[in-house]
Amino acid sequence: MTQTKDKAAAAPKQKRAQITRDKICEATIRLLGQGGAKAVTNRAVAKLAGVSLASTTYHFREREELLTGAFDWLIDSYITSDRSQLDAELGPEPTIDTLVQYLTLVSRQGTDRDDDRMMICAWYEFMVEASRNPEIQATADRWYRETCTHYQQILEHARSRSPADDARRLLDFLIGYEMMSLATRTRPFDRRGIEATYRRFVASLFGPRNGTAEAAR
């Protein structure tokens, strides 16, 4: 009986702790996206998260641990939301057209909405940090593997003959194109131009190397 009461009492406490941790991670990501790594301090994180300074150091003892925890949180969110959005947009039988439309939508979210733009800026900051930090690199590797796997499944449905290789090429292209769009945003979002770019690139995956021109329609 006592053990049951203890478990019942612990559950709300664990939930509150997770909520606090989530706030800290989200605040870290926002600061990173707004001002880069130099903007991330325990005091700034606590203020933006609306928690005490002691809470930040309780959940993350060192700044490196804070960055690693925030990146894990961001990547878990990305993997879950990206997969849900992909499945919703492409449906059970994805086609070249629906894939191009989805990629165009992703680009618009990254360059046309300030909040999404800030989150993506934070993501790129983490990727740079991953080149120097083995723990963050492990999380970056996990995101890349899982995202490639999901794109591979989509390309298999779209009848790519090299879905694993094409998934990596497609993801690399999307990352590079999105990064340059963020860095050189000087005009409003050009949906038609971006969609045409993605269509040409996706069509190249289904060109002679993959078989027939019909597959690229």
Buried (B, 14 or more C-beta within 10 A) or exposed (E): EEEEEEEEEEEEEEEEEEEBBEBBBBBBBBBBBEEEEEBBBBEBBBBBBEBEEEBBBBBBEEBEEBBBBBBBBBBBBBBEEBBEBBBEBBEEEBBBEBBBBBBBBBBBBBBBEEEBBBBBBBBBBBBEBBEEBEBBBEBBEBBBEBBBEBBBBBBBBBBBBBBBBBBBBBBEBBBEBBBEBBEEEEEEBBBEEBBEBBBEBBBBBBEEEBBEEEBBE
